[in-house]
Structures are given as C-alpha cells and as structure tokens.
Amino acid sequence: MNPPTDFERLAQRSELVLRSVAEGIVGVDRGGRIMFANEWAARATGRDVADLVGRDAHEVAPHLTADGGRCDGKQCALFDVFRGAEGAIAQEALFVGRDGTPFPVEYSCVPAAGDSGVEWAVFSFRNIAGRKRIEADLRDALAEAQRASRAKSLFLSSMSHELRTPLTAIIGYAEMLIDDMHADGDASHEQDLERIRSSGRHLLGLIDNVLDIARIEAGRMEVAVEELDVAALAGEMEARFRDRFRARGNRLRVEAGAGAGRMLGDADKLRKILHHLLANANKFCENGDVVLEVRRVATAGTSERIEFDVSDTGIGIAPEFLVHLFEPFAQADATAARRFGGTGLGLALSAKLAQLMEGTIEVASTPGAGSRFIVSIPAPAATARGGTDAHAPEAQA
C-alpha cells in the first residue's frame, strides 16, 4: 500500500478540521453553489452532507431579508463578499429551517480571491437562538428592575413626605415650648425639649438623605448651576460646624485662599457633600484635628477643577472596608457602627451628588491615623441642567 501523498494528507487534515469545528461551515462559489460542507452545517439545515454539496445555498438554507421576505440571492447581504471582496465577522441573519421556522444565526465569511476576483468563499455560522433568549430574558429582567426601582422611589418619596409633615410639627412645637419657657424664666423641661428637637432634626435629616438617594436613582434630581465664591462656601461650613467640633474637643481648620476663586456649580449639593464629610470627620474624631482645604487644580486636557480636601486624625478605616464605603447603608464595621451610630447613607449620598455634578470622591485612610476624602468638581461645571431643590440636612451623617 502506497503512503498517502501530500495532497491526500492535506485533504485528511481539512476533513478533520471541518468535522471538529462545532459550527456550520460551507464553501460557496460565485454562483451560490455549495462546494463543501461539514456535519454541523448539515445538522443545522436538517439535511445530510451529501445532500448539500452542489445545491444552491439559498435553496437549502433560505434566509430572510431586512423586511422579512425570503432572500432570492440577487442582492444577498451574505454574498456581499463576492461584490466587495471583503469578508465579514460576527454578522447576524435569520435562517429558515426545513419546517419554515426562522432561527437567528451569527455568521462570518472569508473570501478566496483568484485572478478574476473572489472565486469562492467560506461561510461559518452557528445557531444563536439560545443566546437571543437569554438576551431577551435579561432585557425583561432589566425592565422589571427599572419598574421596581421607580416604584421604590415613588414609595420612598410618598413615605418621606408623610414622615416629614408630623416631624416638622414636632420640631416646631418643641421650639415654641422652649421659647415660651425662656420667656417665663422656667428651664425645668428645657433639656427634655431640646432632646425632642435634636432627635426630630436627626430623623428629618435621615429622611432627606433617603429621599435624595431615591431622587437620584430615579433620575429626578438635576444640577442647579450658579456662580459661587468657593472660599465663602468653605467659611460658611466652618461657621456651621464650629460649635459641634468644639463640643467633641476637636479642632476644625479651613484653608481656602483667594486662589480658589469662583466657580459655576450647585452650591446646595456642595454644601451637602461637605456637611456629610465634616460630620463624619467630627464623629470619628475625639480631641483631634480636622482640616478642610480648598484648592483650584489645573488638569491636563480638561478644564480646571476645585478640590475639597477633608482630612482628620480620627480612628481611620481598615482597607477591606474602603471598597464598600460609598454603598448605601454600608459602614466601616459593626463595632464602629455600634459605637458611633449612623446609617451609612451620608457617604453614599455624597458620592452620588458628586457624580451628578460630573465630579469624584476619593478616599485614603490608615487605621488609627485618620482618613482623607478629596472631592473633585469641574470648575466651571460642564453644563447647566436646570434646577431642583433638596433640603439641606441638619443631622449628622
């Protein structure tokens, strides 16, 4: 028995390749006739390999045009390879099975050029009906999740309104009673009334945080752009927090020189971000130092940015907790949560507000040595997107 020739070896290898590939492969000449095919192609079209060779490709594997009609082969998009001499990778089409049911395929084609142009081409294809079902399921799941999110936001908005109304009344009556007691010179119940007022304000702040997050997630919060003095904004925050820091023995220092200048931005949202960062710094420090530094930074390729840098000498944050720090209701650890309180909403809301203004928040921390938060906001802000309001929280983050 003579050993196989080089041509026979090549033919055997080609046959093995065709049989091993888990997708349909056919060779088609310029006239649309099938020159060869593998078993996967035969199986996909419901025929035998021998029944494919020599047949018109449009007859054994009919496919649909963009308008839903059957392709007649004259202007076949799959056969553009013969007109333009260019192949195609991962294109999609609708083939029609022997039972008349269309099924989606993904195909690629490679031209074989000769002296007179493309003489034949190799087409590979696979049935992607399963993938399409998964994609449809994912779209349905996404739509359902979006509906659920809108329903949640609507519920939170409604509940927040219902809770705010009685809380505002409670706070108002407590303040009226405190004023009356001052007028009468009676301080016997002032401490109790002050607890009612401070607790009401704390709850009101939490409700506002939840409502703000719900608004952002529902796409109902916009950026109100105005011109503002950056140093004056920092000074305002210093005045607001001076007594709180003194009560815990902390020292707050604000460094905002004239170089910070003015910017276009949403002052209310910046106040909220700084409120939460300073409140957290004060909460996790005791007899410590907190610095709010404001600076204008020139960034290569982009406009200038204003950075609000809040650093403290508090307890710090362990590295494993940093990755979840800006998630709603996430806190550094259970021990800190029990000791210092809080809901974990302040930083989550701050991150979302910064993102809404096309800005960022970065954090660096060393356990036992303190934390540093840097808020970077474009200056001027990119585009005015209308205005909205949100209640500035009076409670700690």
C-alpha positions in Angstrom: 0.0 0.0 0.0 1.5 3.3 -1.1 1.9 6.0 1.6 -0.5 8.9 1.3 0.6 11.8 -0.9 0.9 15.4 0.4 -2.4 16.2 -1.2 -4.1 13.3 0.5 -2.6 14.3 3.9 -3.9 17.9 3.4 -7.3 16.6 2.4 -7.4 14.4 5.6 -6.4 17.3 7.8 -9.0 19.6 6.2 -11.7 16.9 6.7 -10.7 16.6 10.4 -10.9 20.3 10.8 -14.3 20.5 9.2 -15.6 17.7 11.4 -14.2 19.0 14.6 -15.4 22.6 14.5 -18.7 23.0 16.5 -20.4 25.3 14.0 -21.6 25.0 10.4 -19.0 25.6 7.7 -19.8 25.7 4.0 -17.8 26.7 0.9 -19.8 28.5 -1.7 -18.8 29.5 -5.3 -19.7 32.7 -7.1 -22.9 31.2 -8.4 -24.1 30.4 -4.9 -23.5 26.6 -5.2 -22.2 24.7 -2.1 -18.8 23.2 -2.8 -18.3 21.5 0.6 -20.0 21.4 4.0 -19.4 19.9 7.4 -21.8 17.8 9.5 -22.7 20.7 11.7 -23.9 22.7 8.7 -25.9 19.7 7.6 -27.4 19.2 11.0 -28.4 22.9 11.3 -30.2 22.8 7.9 -31.8 19.4 8.6 -30.0 17.6 5.7 -27.1 15.2 5.0 -23.7 16.5 3.9 -24.1 14.7 0.6 -27.4 16.5 0.1 -25.8 19.9 0.5 -22.9 19.7 -2.0 -23.8 21.1 -5.4 -27.1 22.6 -4.2 -28.0 26.3 -4.3 -27.2 27.8 -0.9 -30.3 29.9 -0.9 -32.4 26.8 -1.5 -31.1 24.6 1.2 -30.5 27.4 3.7 -33.0 30.2 2.9 -32.7 33.3 4.9 -34.8 36.5 5.4 -34.1 40.0 4.3 -34.4 43.1 6.5 -38.1 43.5 5.5 -38.9 39.9 6.5 -39.1 38.4 3.0 -37.1 35.5 1.7 -33.8 36.4 0.0 -33.7 35.5 -3.7 -29.9 35.6 -3.9 -29.7 38.5 -6.3 -28.8 41.2 -3.7 -27.9 38.8 -0.9 -26.3 40.6 2.1 -24.5 37.4 3.0 -22.9 37.3 -0.5 -21.6 40.8 -0.5 -18.2 39.1 -0.2 -18.3 38.4 -3.9 -19.1 42.0 -4.8 -16.8 43.8 -2.5 -14.1 41.2 -2.0 -14.3 41.8 1.8 -15.1 39.3 4.4 -17.4 39.7 7.4 -17.0 38.8 11.1 -19.8 38.0 13.5 -22.8 39.3 11.5 -26.3 38.2 12.2 -29.0 36.9 10.0 -32.3 34.9 10.1 -32.2 31.5 8.5 -35.3 29.4 7.8 -35.4 25.8 8.9 -37.0 23.0 6.9 -40.2 23.4 8.9 -40.4 27.0 7.9 -39.5 28.4 11.3 -36.9 31.3 11.2 -33.9 31.0 13.6 -31.1 33.5 14.3 -27.6 32.8 13.3 -24.3 34.5 13.6 -22.1 34.1 10.6 -18.6 35.0 9.3 -17.2 34.7 5.8 -13.7 34.7 4.3 -13.2 35.3 0.6 -10.8 33.2 -1.6 -9.5 35.6 -4.3 -8.3 34.5 -7.7 -7.2 36.1 -10.9 -10.8 37.2 -11.7 -11.7 38.4 -8.2 -13.4 36.4 -5.5 -13.9 32.9 -6.8 -15.4 31.3 -3.7 -15.8 31.9 0.0 -16.0 30.0 3.2 -19.0 30.7 5.4 -19.2 29.7 9.1 -22.4 30.0 11.1 -24.0 29.0 14.4 -27.5 29.0 15.8 -27.7 31.8 18.4 -31.4 31.2 19.4 -30.3 30.3 22.9 -28.2 33.4 23.3 -31.1 35.6 21.9 -33.5 34.0 24.5 -31.0 34.9 27.3 -30.6 38.4 26.0 -34.4 38.8 25.9 -34.7 37.5 29.4 -32.0 39.9 30.6 -33.9 42.8 28.9 -37.1 41.8 30.6 -35.3 41.5 33.9 -33.8 44.9 33.4 -37.2 46.4 32.6 -38.7 44.8 35.6 -35.9 46.0 37.8 -36.4 49.5 36.5 -40.1 49.3 37.2 -39.4 48.1 40.7 -36.9 51.0 41.2 -39.4 53.5 40.0 -42.0 52.0 42.4 -39.5 52.1 45.2 -38.6 55.7 44.5 -42.3 56.6 44.4 -42.9 54.8 47.7 -39.9 56.5 49.3 -41.0 59.9 48.1 -44.5 59.4 49.4 -43.4 58.0 52.7 -40.8 60.7 53.2 -43.4 63.3 52.7 -45.8 61.6 55.1 -43.0 61.4 57.7 -41.7 64.9 57.2 -45.1 66.5 57.9 -45.5 65.3 61.5 -41.8 65.6 62.2 -41.8 69.2 61.2 -44.7 69.8 63.5 -43.0 68.0 66.4 -39.8 70.1 65.9 -41.9 73.3 65.6 -43.8 72.7 68.8 -40.7 71.8 70.7 -39.1 75.1 69.6 -42.2 77.0 70.6 -42.2 75.4 74.0 -38.5 76.2 74.5 -39.1 79.8 73.6 -42.1 80.0 76.0 -40.0 78.6 78.8 -37.3 81.1 78.1 -39.8 83.9 78.2 -41.2 82.6 81.6 -37.8 82.0 83.0 -38.6 78.4 83.5 -35.8 76.0 82.4 -37.2 72.8 84.2 -38.0 71.0 81.0 -35.7 72.7 78.5 -33.3 69.7 78.4 -36.1 67.3 77.6 -37.5 69.6 74.9 -34.0 70.0 73.4 -33.7 66.2 73.1 -37.1 66.1 71.3 -35.9 68.9 68.9 -32.5 67.4 68.2 -33.9 63.9 67.7 -36.6 65.3 65.3 -33.9 67.1 63.3 -31.8 63.9 63.2 -34.7 61.9 61.9 -35.6 64.7 59.4 -32.0 64.6 58.1 -32.1 60.8 57.6 -35.4 61.1 55.7 -34.0 63.7 53.5 -30.9 61.5 52.7 -33.2 58.6 51.8 -35.3 60.9 49.6 -32.3 62.4 47.9 -30.9 59.0 47.0 -34.3 57.9 45.7 -34.5 61.0 43.6 -31.0 60.4 42.1 -31.6 56.8 41.4 -34.9 57.7 39.7 -33.2 60.3 37.6 -35.3 63.1 39.1 -32.6 65.2 40.6 -30.9 67.8 38.4 -28.0 70.2 38.9 -28.8 73.9 39.5 -25.8 75.8 38.3 -25.0 79.2 39.8 -21.8 81.3 40.3 -20.4 80.9 43.8 -17.4 82.0 45.9 -15.6 78.9 46.8 -13.8 80.4 49.8 -17.0 81.9 51.1 -18.7 78.4 50.9 -15.9 76.9 52.9 -16.2 79.7 55.5 -19.9 79.0 55.7 -19.3 75.4 56.5 -16.7 76.3 59.2 -19.2 78.6 60.9 -21.9 75.9 60.8 -19.7 73.2 62.4 -17.6 75.3 64.8 -19.8 74.6 67.9 -20.2 70.9 67.0 -16.4 70.4 66.8 -15.8 72.3 70.0 -18.3 70.1 71.8 -16.2 67.0 71.0 -12.9 68.7 71.7 -12.0 68.7 68.0 -10.3 71.5 66.1 -11.5 72.5 62.7 -9.2 74.4 60.4 -10.3 75.8 57.0 -7.6 76.6 54.4 -9.2 78.3 51.4 -7.1 81.1 49.9 -8.0 83.6 47.2 -6.7 81.2 44.6 -9.8 79.1 44.9 -11.7 81.9 43.2 -15.2 81.5 41.9 -16.9 78.6 40.1 -20.1 77.6 38.4 -21.7 74.8 40.4 -24.6 73.7 42.6 -24.0 75.3 45.9 -26.7 73.3 47.7 -25.2 70.0 46.6 -21.7 71.1 47.5 -22.9 72.1 51.0 -24.5 68.6 51.4 -21.3 66.8 50.4 -19.2 69.0 52.8 -21.8 68.6 55.5 -21.5 64.8 55.4 -17.7 64.7 55.2 -17.3 67.2 58.1 -19.9 65.5 60.2 -18.2 62.1 59.7 -14.8 63.6 60.5 -16.2 65.1 63.7 -18.0 61.9 64.6 -14.9 59.6 64.2 -12.5 62.1 66.0 -12.2 63.0 69.6 -9.8 65.7 70.7 -8.4 65.6 67.2 -7.8 67.8 64.2 -9.8 68.2 61.0 -8.7 70.2 58.1 -10.8 71.4 55.2 -8.6 72.6 52.4 -10.0 74.1 49.2 -7.8 74.5 46.1 -8.1 75.1 42.3 -6.3 72.4 40.2 -5.4 72.6 36.6 -5.8 69.2 34.9 -4.1 68.3 31.6 -6.5 68.1 28.7 -9.6 69.2 30.8 -10.8 72.4 32.4 -9.8 73.4 35.9 -11.3 71.6 38.9 -12.0 72.6 42.5 -10.8 70.1 45.1 -12.4 70.0 48.6 -9.9 68.1 50.8 -11.2 66.9 54.2 -8.6 65.2 56.4 -8.9 64.1 60.0 -6.8 62.4 62.8 -9.6 60.0 63.8 -9.9 56.2 64.0 -9.3 55.6 60.3 -10.8 52.9 58.1 -9.5 49.4 57.5 -8.5 48.7 53.9 -11.1 45.9 53.5 -13.9 48.3 54.2 -12.8 51.0 51.7 -14.2 49.3 48.7 -17.8 49.4 50.1 -17.6 52.7 51.8 -19.8 54.6 49.3 -22.5 52.0 49.1 -25.9 52.9 50.8 -26.1 51.6 54.4 -22.5 50.5 54.3 -20.4 51.3 57.3 -16.8 50.6 58.2 -17.5 47.8 60.6 -20.2 46.7 63.1 -18.1 47.8 66.1 -17.8 51.3 64.8 -21.4 51.4 63.9 -22.5 50.5 67.4 -20.1 52.9 69.0 -20.6 56.0 66.8 -24.1 55.4 65.3 -25.2 56.5 61.9 -26.9 54.8 58.9 -24.2 54.7 56.3 -26.2 57.0 54.0 -24.1 60.2 54.2 -21.1 59.0 52.1 -23.3 57.1 49.6 -25.3 60.3 49.0 -22.1 62.4 48.8 -20.7 60.1 46.1 -23.9 60.2 44.1 -24.1 64.0 44.4 -20.5 64.4 43.2 -21.2 62.1 40.3 -24.3 64.1 39.4 -22.0 67.2 39.1 -19.5 65.2 37.0 -17.1 65.0 39.9 -15.5 62.3 42.0 -14.7 61.4 45.6 -11.5 59.6 46.6 -10.6 58.3 50.0 -7.4 57.3 51.6 -7.2 56.0 55.2 -4.9 54.5 57.7 -6.4 52.7 60.7 -5.6 54.6 63.9 -4.2 57.6 62.0 -7.2 59.1 60.3 -8.9 59.5 56.9 -8.7 61.8 53.9 -11.6 62.5 51.5 -10.9 64.5 48.3 -13.9 65.8 46.3 -13.1 67.0 42.8 -15.6 69.0 40.9 -15.2 70.7 37.4 -14.9 74.4 37.6 -16.8 75.7 35.9 -19.3 72.9 35.9 -19.9 71.4 32.5 -23.5 72.3 31.6 -26.4 73.8 33.4 -29.1 71.2 33.6 -31.9 73.1 35.2 -32.7 73.4 38.9 -34.1 71.4 41.7 -34.1 71.7 45.4 -33.3 69.4 48.2 -33.5 70.1 51.9 -30.1 70.6 53.5 -29.8 68.1 56.3 -29.4 69.4 59.8 -28.5 66.0 61.2 -25.1 64.3 61.3 -24.3 61.8 58.6 
